Amino acid sequence: MSETPTVLFVCVHNAGRSQMAAGYLRELGQGRVEVLSAGSEPKDTINPVAIEAMAEEGIDIAGNTPKILTVDAVKESDVVITMGCGDACPIFPGKRYEDWELEDPAGKDLETVRRVRDDIRGRVKTLLAELVPTAA
């Protein structure tokens, strides 16, 4: 792993879960981690309820754009976190892979999205402590 680890968050639409996780890791990692996110079938825009839920935490993901998952993004990442994208994510030897089973916030109310957001925050904090032990 490089001095600055790269983490790629992948979900189907790259409009909710992966964007929230990337927002948290960027915020909490404070430049100590390179953060990427992508989707196997990206939407045109970020989920507005996810934007609202993250804004409550003081994290702005409104300017983000869903991106298509590429082989290059996986190759340049040290850690690949999938969130329900199944077999769409290419596997390369030497990478750390985790699958986070999280409810899809698409079409859900703010209360549900907050629950997903809070679950993601806890997982990101744990991941950050593993990648950058001094960050905990």
GIDAQUI-V218923 format. One record per pair of residues at least 6 apart in sequence whose ideal C-beta (glycine too) atoms are under 8 Angstrom apart, sorted by the first residue. I is the first residue (numbers start at 1). J is the second residue. D is the distance in whole Angstrom. If there is no record, write none. Layout:
BEGIN
{{I:J:D} {I:J:D}}
END
This chain:
BEGIN
{{1:78:5} {2:78:7} {4:32:7} {4:33:7} {4:34:6} {5:33:6} {5:34:7} {5:78:4} {5:79:6} {5:131:5} {5:132:7} {6:33:7} {6:34:4} {6:35:8} {6:36:7} {6:76:6} {6:77:5} {6:78:5} {6:79:7} {7:25:6} {7:33:6} {7:34:7} {7:35:6} {7:36:7} {7:77:6} {7:78:7} {7:79:5} {7:80:8} {7:81:7} {7:127:7} {7:131:7} {8:36:4} {8:37:7} {8:38:7} {8:73:6} {8:74:6} {8:77:4} {8:79:7} {8:80:5} {8:81:7} {9:17:8} {9:18:4} {9:19:8} {9:21:4} {9:22:5} {9:25:8} {9:35:8} {9:36:7} {9:37:4} {9:38:8} {9:81:5} {9:83:7} {10:18:6} {10:37:7} {10:38:6} {10:39:7} {10:40:7} {10:69:6} {10:80:7} {10:81:7} {10:82:5} {10:83:7} {10:85:5} {10:88:8} {10:89:5} {11:17:5} {11:18:4} {11:39:6} {11:82:7} {11:83:4} {11:84:6} {11:85:6} {11:104:8} {12:39:6} {12:40:5} {12:41:5} {12:84:6} {12:85:5} {12:88:8} {12:104:8} {13:39:5} {13:41:6} {13:42:6} {13:43:4} {13:47:8} {13:66:6} {13:106:7} {14:37:6} {14:38:5} {14:39:3} {14:42:4} {14:43:7} {14:66:4} {14:67:6} {14:68:8} {14:69:8} {15:39:7} {15:42:7} {15:43:4} {15:45:7} {15:46:5} {15:47:5} {15:50:7} {15:66:5} {15:106:7} {16:46:8} {16:47:4} {16:50:4} {16:104:7} {16:105:4} {16:106:6} {16:113:8} {16:116:8} {17:50:8} {17:83:4} {17:84:8} {17:100:8} {17:102:5} {17:104:7} {17:105:6} {17:116:7} {17:120:7} {18:37:4} {18:38:7} {18:39:7} {18:81:8} {18:83:6} {19:37:6} {19:46:6} {19:47:8} {19:50:6} {19:54:8} {19:61:5} {19:64:6} {19:66:8} {20:50:6} {20:53:7} {20:54:6} {20:61:7} {20:105:8} {20:116:7} {20:117:5} {20:120:5} {21:37:7} {21:81:7} {21:83:7} {21:100:8} {21:120:5} {21:123:7} {21:124:6} {22:35:5} {22:36:7} {22:37:4} {22:61:8} {22:64:8} {23:54:5} {23:59:5} {23:60:8} {23:61:5} {23:64:8} {24:57:8} {24:59:7} {24:120:6} {24:121:5} {24:124:4} {24:125:8} {25:33:6} {25:35:5} {25:124:5} {25:127:7} {25:128:7} {26:35:5} {26:59:8} {27:58:8} {27:59:5} {28:124:6} {28:125:7} {28:128:6} {28:135:7} {29:35:7} {29:128:6} {29:132:7} {29:135:7} {30:135:8} {32:131:8} {32:132:5} {32:135:6} {33:128:7} {33:131:6} {33:132:6} {36:73:6} {36:76:8} {36:77:6} {37:64:8} {37:67:7} {38:67:5} {38:68:6} {38:69:4} {38:70:7} {38:73:5} {39:66:6} {39:67:7} {39:68:7} {39:69:6} {39:85:7} {40:68:8} {40:69:5} {40:85:5} {40:88:3} {40:89:7} {41:88:8} {42:66:4} {42:67:6} {42:68:5} {42:69:8} {43:66:5} {44:66:7} {45:65:8} {45:66:7} {46:61:6} {46:62:7} {46:64:6} {46:65:8} {46:66:7} {47:105:6} {47:106:6} {47:113:8} {49:105:6} {49:108:7} {49:109:7} {49:110:6} {49:113:5} {50:61:7} {50:105:6} {50:113:6} {50:117:8} {51:60:8} {51:61:6} {51:62:5} {52:110:6} {52:113:8} {53:105:8} {53:110:6} {53:113:5} {53:114:5} {53:116:8} {53:117:5} {54:60:7} {54:61:5} {54:117:7} {55:62:8} {56:114:8} {57:117:7} {57:121:8} {67:73:8} {69:85:7} {69:88:7} {69:89:7} {71:90:5} {74:80:6} {74:89:7} {74:90:5} {74:92:6} {74:95:7} {75:92:6} {77:95:7} {78:95:7} {78:96:7} {78:131:8} {79:95:7} {79:96:5} {79:97:8} {79:98:7} {79:127:7} {79:131:7} {80:89:7} {80:95:6} {80:96:7} {80:97:5} {80:98:8} {81:97:8} {81:98:5} {81:99:8} {81:100:6} {81:127:7} {82:89:5} {82:97:7} {82:98:7} {82:99:5} {82:100:7} {83:99:7} {83:100:5} {83:101:8} {83:102:5} {84:101:7} {84:102:7} {84:104:6} {89:97:8} {91:97:7} {98:127:8} {100:120:8} {100:123:6} {102:116:6} {102:119:6} {102:120:7} {103:112:7} {103:115:7} {103:116:5} {105:112:7} {105:113:4} {105:116:5} {108:116:8} {125:136:8} {128:135:5} {128:136:7} {129:135:6} {129:136:4}}
END
